[in-house]
Amino acid sequence: MLPATPEGSGPHMSMNIGEQVGEHRAAILLGLPTTEIRRYSRIAGVGHSETGDLDEQVVFTYEELRKICLVAAQSSK
């Protein structure tokens, strides 16, 4: 049996919760277009802009992605 996370919400993963995910990777993980990721992130009030070498993109923590999932699920009802 896999060890549970402190919240008891599932198996423990060796992932730093503070890690950030760019909007393109978030779109792949959530199966949504980047335009929808941006829209849901504005609704949820999560994410922040970071300027990279080539462009500016919105980045999220994994907790913020969870919140976007909840907003997306609510809007599909």
N, C-alpha and C positions, 0 to 999 in steps of 0.2 A: 504494500500500500504506500502511496506517495504521501509525504508530509503535507499538511494543510498550511495555508497562509495564516497569518495572525488573525485575520478576520474570519477564517474558516470558509472562504469563498472558493476554494479550489486548490489544486496542487501547487506546491511551491515552485516558482520558476526563478532561475538565476538571472533576473532582469532587474536592472536599476530602475525603479519607478520614476526617477527624475529624468530619465532619458527623453530626448525630444525626437519627434518624428516630423519630417517635412510633409507638406500638403500632398505631394505626389505619392509618397509612400503611404500616407494615410488613406488616400483614395484607393490604392491597391488593397490595403488591409481591410477596408470597409466595403469595397466593391461599389463605390460611388464615384461619379465624375468629380474632378476638382472643383467645378463650379458649385456642386451640391455641398461638398465639404465646406467651402467658404460660407455658403448660405447658412448651413446648420451651425457653423461655428459662431456666426454673428448672432443667431437666435439664442444659442446657449451662452454666449458671452465668454468664449474660451479661445485660446490660441493667441499668438502674438507674431508680429512681423520681424523677420531677420533678413538683413541684407548680406548676400553671399558674394562670391567673386563675379558671378555672371548676372544674377537677378535677385529680386526680393521675393521671399515666399513666407507663407504662414506656417508656423511650427506648433506642435502640440505635444503635451505629455501623454502618456498612456491613460491617465485618469481623465484627461480632457477628451480623448477619443471615446472613452466610455460614455461620457456625457453627450457627445455628438450622436452616438448610437441610440441613446435614450430619446433624444429629440427627434431623430429620424424615424424611430419606431412609433413615436406618438403621432407624427405627422402623416404616417401611412394608414392610420385608422380611419 
